[in-house]
């Protein structure tokens, strides 16, 4: 076969793989934005969020509102499990879909109690099924057990194989089930069994574990996944983000510390540890992209941090231009910071269609190929004839960046200069973010100049790791400024197995 023919065959295979990826994203006649890796909008997915209530009446309703505030962390499934402290009885409901789709007034009324744990979830590819929806609920020798987690257990596959060899029968493909088996098989008192189980697992996780008479709250030893504590009346609330506290009128108390174990029962709350705090490594992408701008993580306001990223980006990569615009919604704060630092006017050059929701009717083939236009539009009167600085939070595969740059050009932009408020995303995450295979990450194989050419930009600059650390301003003096930068630097804070299957996480 000659080289030209071989090249043509390779291109054909590549096009076929891309078509299959797009096809998997469409469910019959609807596009599902919650599926995960095959998202045509090329954004990373946070896999889940947790919310807990202890010693507060109408816990299920509070969990509903708390989960609604955390909806951005997971749109595929949601669930709530409650305990009535009068008799310790369990009640739970889980379903596929948004919080408002899964729960009705009648369903919430069927979940009595003053204690609850709730969960919203994105599934990874292949894991979209009700059986994996959380909280996971089990019967064991000590009674009832419910578990909800945000994150990923890196060594779950090896523990699972060990437990199966010893006779354990797993009901789900979620790695969260591993900790339930470890606890249930232990002869020790429940709290000690839980501490032993937490010591065995490696990864990034925030756990809410509930039995008929107590609630355990735990954060991984590196603090990779966010988890905060608040007060509501005489009770306690826990959440992945502080924005959930604002929704229910709770008062923020503090972040749950890495390696900390909180034990809540009829006698109140006491603090313990299952592991000493290791290198502080909060997920950088929480600050860059995932968390809501009105949330605080490690007492750092997300909007403020993102503005600082934009300011630092302007210092590192000033370009003379007419307007600055941000890709909605997570890049708006950084775009404002860039504009303020440079004095270049901030304009709404891109508008997000917020009414597409989670699914929408499949359009024609032509429009599907330009699927980003279903959610984004360029404002022609704003960008026409202008030199535009387009701020975005990250570039994953590069496909969406190319579409947006071309959209701005089609709307008449004279120049499009792309500025990214994070370093190049070149490595997969193993701690609870749904990322593509390393080979699909454009920054893993291309230089910045090659990426610039691939996305058709006039110039391209990524924020430096040092600039990100300075902007986030995480308290403490840990390596990496208290951030996990593995997706940028390939330096993971825990041992990882690159051959492990991430599709079972969360």
N, C-alpha and C positions, 0 to 999 in steps of 0.2 A: 504494500500500500504506500503511495507517495505521501510526502509530508503535508501537502495541501489537503488531500483526502482525509488524512488522520486528523488534521486541525478541524476540518468540517465535522467529523464524527464527534470530536471532543466538544465542540460548540453545541452540537445537537444534544449530547448527553447532558450538558450543563443546562440547556433550555428545558429539557425534559424534567430534570430534578427541580428546577425552579417552578415549573408548572405544577408538579406534584405537591410542592410545598404550599403553593397558593390554593390548590384544590383542597388540601387537608384543612385549610382555614375556613372553608365554606361548608356549612352543614345544610345539605339539601339546597334550599333557596336563600339561606341567611348566612351572613358573615358573623362569626362569633369572636368578638374582641377579647374574650377571656380564655381562649384556648391555650395561649402561651407562645412557644417558640416560633410558630408559623405565622405570627402576626405580620400582616403586610405593612403595618405602620412602624415596624422595626424599632420598637421600644422594649427595654428590659421590663420584666415583670417581677414585682415583689410577690412572693407566694402567699403571704397570709398576714393576718392581724389578730390579736387576742384581746379580750376584755373580760374582766372579772369583777364580781360584786360580793361583798361579805358583810353580813349583819345589817342589811338595809331592806325595808319592805319593798314589795313589787320589783324584785330583783330582775325578773325576766324583761319587764318593760325598760328598766334602766339599761340592761344589756342590749336590747333592741336599738335604743338611741345611741348607745356607745358604738355598736357595730356599724350603724349607719354613718357615723362620723369617720369610721375607719374603712369605709367601702372602697376607697381608692387602693387599698392594700390587697383586695381580693374580690373579684366579681363573679366567680364561678359558683361558689356554694357558700352557705352560711348555716350556723347552728347555735343553739343555746341549750345548756343543761342546767337545771335548777335543783336545789335541795331545800326541803321544808324542814327547818330546824326543830319543829315541834315533834316530828316523828322520824326525821332523817330520810324521808322518802325521796327518791329520784324521779325526775320527769325531764324529758328532752324532746327536741324536735330539730331535724336537719332537713335541708333541701337544696336543690340545685337552683342557682339564680341569685339575684340581688336580695339584700335584706328585706326590702319592701315587698318583694315577690314571694319570699319564703314564709314570712310571718304575717298573720292577720290578727285582729283583736281577739277572736275566739281562740286561736292557737296560743297567744300569749296568756290568755286567761287559764289555759290548761296547763300552764307551767308555774305553779304556785311556789312560793318560798322566798327566803331572804338571802339566799346565796345563789350565785350563778357564775358559770363561765361560758363565754361565747367565742365564736371564731368566724372569720371570713377568709376565703381561700381562692387563690389561683392554682389551678392544677398545672403540672408540667405535661408535656406531650405523653399521651397514653394513660394518664392518671385521672381522666375526667369521669368520675363515677360517684354515685351517692355513697357507696361503701367507704370511700376515702374522705367524705365530708366530716368535719370535726364540729364539736368535740367527739372523740371516740369514747364509747361507753362500754364498760365490761362488767360482768359478774365474776367475782373471785371469792376465795374462802372467807375474806374479811367483810364482804358485802358488795357494795357498788363502787365503781371507780370510773371517773371521767378524766380525759386528758385533752388539752388543747395546747398547741405550740406554734410559735413562729420561728422558722429556721430550718436547719438541716443537720442531721446526725451523720457525720462523714463516715464513721465506722459502722453504721447500721447494717450494711450487707454482711459483714463478717460476723457480727453478733447474731444476726438473724439465722445464718447458716448453723452457727453453734447451737442456738436454741432449738432449731428444727431437728437437729441431730439428737437432741435430748428429749424430743417428743412434743415440743410446742407446735400448735397449729395456729397459723396466722390467718386472720379474717380479711385483711386489707393489704394493699401494696404500699401503704404509707409507712415511713420509717418511724413515725410517732408511736406505732404499736409496739416497737421494741422495748420502750421504757416500761410499758404496762406489763409485759411478760417478765422483765427483770424484777420488777417490784413483786409481782404475784408469786414468783418462784422462790423468793427469799423467805427463810424461816424467821427473820428478825421482825421487830416491831415496825409498823408501817413507815414511820419517819426515818428510821435507820435504814430500812430497805430502800427507801427513795434516795437517801444520800449515797448509798452504795451504787445504786443504778446510775445516778447522775455522775458519779466519779468514773464510771466505766465508759460513758459515751464521750465522743469527741466531735466538736463542731460548733456552730453558732446557733443558739437556741434561747427562747424565752418560754418557760413552761408554766402553765396553770394546771394543777393536779388536784382533783376534788374527790373526796369520799363522803360517806354519809355524815361524818362529824367534823371534818376539817378540810382546809384548803392550803395547799402548798404552792408557793410562788418561787421560781428559780430563774436565774440568769446565768448564761455560760461564763466560764472563768475569764474570757477575754472581753466580755460585754459587746459581742459582735452585733447582736440583735437588740433593738431598743425595748425597754420595759420600764414603766413609771408607776408610782404609787400616789394615790390621792385619798382625801377624806371626804365623806358625805354624811353629815350628821354624826351619828355614833358609829358609822360603819366605814369600811375601807373599799376602795375601788382600784383596779389595776388595768393598764392599757398599754398597747404598743406605742401610742402617741398621746401627748397632752391635749390635743384638740378634742379628744373624746370626753375629757373632763369638762371642758367649756360647755359642751352640748347638754350635759346633765346637771350642771351647776356644782360640780365637785371642786375641791381645792387641791391643787398640786402640793405634794409633800416633798418627794424626792425621787430620783431615779433608783431603781433596784440595782444594787452594786454587783459587779462581776463575781461569780462564785458564791453569791449570797443565797440563802434559803430562808424564806419567811414562812412561818407556821401560824396559821390562824385557826382557832377553835373556840369553844365556849368560854374559855378563860381570856380571850383576847388574842393579841399578836405578839410573838416573840421572834427574835432574829437568831439565825444560826448560819453556818457555812458548810457547804459540802466540798468546797475546794478553795484554796487561797487564790486571791486575784493574781492572774498572770499578766502578761503584757496587755495593757489597755488597747483595744483595737476595734473601736466602733466603726460600723460599716460606713465608708465614705459616701456611698451612693444614697444613703438616707439623707445626708446633708445636700447632695447635689441634685437629687431627683425624686426619691420616693416619698419622703415625709411631706405632709401638708405644710405650707409656708407659715401657718399660724401655730405650728407645734414647736415645742422646745425639746431638744435632746441633749442630755448632759448639761442642762441649763443654758444651752445655746439656742437662740431663736433661729429657725430655719430661714425665714425671709431675710433676716439680717445677714446670716452667713452667706446666702446666695448673692446678696447685693455686694458683699465684700469680694466674692469670687469675681463678679463682674468688674469691680473697681480694679482689682489686681490684674485681671485680664487686659484691661485698658492700659495699665502701666506697662505691662509686658509686650503688648502688641498693638499699639496705637496705629490707626490708619485714618487718613483724611477722608471723610465721607460726609454725606448730606443728612442721613437719618440712621438711627439704630432701631432695630425691631427684634423682638424675641419670639421664638417658636412657642406658642401656647401649650400648656399653661406653666410648666415647671421652669421655663427659661425666662419668664417675665422679670423676676426679681433680679437675676444677673444682668439682664438687658438694661434695667433701670440703673443699676450700679455702673455699668459701662458708660451709659449716657451721662450720668452725673459726673463721672470722673473726667470725661473728654470734653464735655460741653456740647456734644453733638445731640440734636433733639431726638428724644425717644418718640417713636410713632407706632401706631398699631398697623403695621404693614401686613400682618398676617392675622386672620380671624379664625377662631375655632368654632365649628358648628356643634354646639353642645346638645343638640337634639337628636343626633344619630343614635345615642344610647349604646347599649351593649351589642345589639344586633341590628342589621338593617337588610331590607330586601335586596337580593342579588341584582346588580345592574347589568348592563350589557357588557360583553367582553371588553370593548374599548374602554369603558369607564372603569371596569375592574382593574385593568392594567394601570390606570391612573388613580388607584383606590385612595391615595392620600387626599384627593380633592373632595372625598366624601366628608372629611373632617376638617380640612384646612382650605382657606381661600386667601389669595393675595388681594390687597386693596389697591386696585390699579391707580386711582387718583393720588394715592399716597406715595407709591414707589416709582411711578412712571417718570423716566428721565433722571432718576436719582441714583447716587452711589450709596448702596445699602450695606450696612453692617448687620448681618444676621447672627444673632446669638442663640446657641442651642446648648443643652446640657451634656450631650454625649453623641458619639457616632458609633453605632453597633456594626451593622453590615455595610452601611453607606447608602443603601437603596433609598431610604426616605430622604436623606440629606440631598441626594441628587434630584429627587422629585421636587423638593421645596425650592432648591436653587433654580431649577428650570421653571418652576411656577412663577417665581419672582421675575425671571428674565422674560417670560411670556407676558407678564403684566407690564413690561416696559422698563424694568430696572436697567440702568446703564452699566453698573458694576455690582457684583455681589461678593462681599468679603465675609467669610464664615469664621466666627470665633466660638470656641467650645469651652465651656466653664468647667472642664475637667481634663486631666491628662488623657492620652490615647488609651482606649479600653481594649486591651490586647489579650486578656486572660480570663478564662471562665471562673465563675464564683461557685464555691462548694458549700456556702453557708446560708442558703435560703433564697437566693435570687435566681430566677429562671433565665439562664444565659445560653446562647447558642454554643455549639462545639467550637473549640479554639480555631479550627480551620475556617469557620464562618465569620470570625471577627476580623474586619478589614484591617485593623491596626496591628494584627498579629503577623501579617505578611507584607504590608506595604509601608513605605516611608510616608512622612507627612506630605511631601510633594506628590507622591503617587496617589495618595488619598485626595489631595486637592484636585488633581486631574480627573479622578474617578467621579467626584461629585460636581465637577464643572464650575468650581468657584474661582474667582479672580485671585483670592488669597485665602490661606487657612492657617489658623494658629490654635493650639491647645494650651490650656492653662498648665503651668508647671506644677509638679508635685509640691514643691516648696510654697508656691502661691496658694495652692489648695489648703495646705496645712495652716498657713498663716490666716487665711480667710475663715476657716472653720473654727479656729481658736478653741479647740477642745481643752478643758482644764487638765492640768497635769503635765508631766514631762516624759511620757512614754515614747518609745520608738515610733516614728511615723506620726508624731504629733497626736498620739492617741487614736489614730485612724487605722483601719484596715485598708491598705492600698494595693492589695494583692492583684486586683483586676487591672491595675496599671503597672505594677512592678514585678509581678510573679513571685513576690515574697509573702507566703501564706503564714499566718500566725499559729497555725496548728498543723500537724501532719495531715496530708491529704493523699487520697488514692485517685489519680487521674483516670483510672480505668473503671471507677465505680459508676453505677447508674444513678444519675441525679433525678430521674423521673419519679422516684418514690418519695421525694422529700416533702416536708410540711404535711 
